[in-house]
């Protein structure tokens, strides 16, 4: 039974092999407990070693606009003025809290992405 934090790639690979071996273990059994603990240890290692950074807020807006086939005039309906859209997309103007709320609501971009510095 593995009962320590996974710190190396070798330990991680060994844990994955063991996880596969006991994957169908029943809850409440020693192997079931090992499966649960091993899953948590693997998840922790992956979060630390393979974390994915959030995208740049403006790049996320541009990407979403592309997905929706939006033009700057469409974004102006959300942000207010076309000149404001130009300033935001060129990173000359920061997103205000009100803009963040509207972009989140209308474009469904998570606020965690939008509130980052850029």
ABEGO torsion letter per residue (X at the ends): XBABBBABAAAAAAAAAAAAAAAABBBGBAAAAAAAAAAAAAAAAAAAAABBBBBBAAAAAAAAAAAAGBBAAAAAAAAGBAAAAAAAAAGABBBBAAAAAAAAAAAGBBAAAAABBX
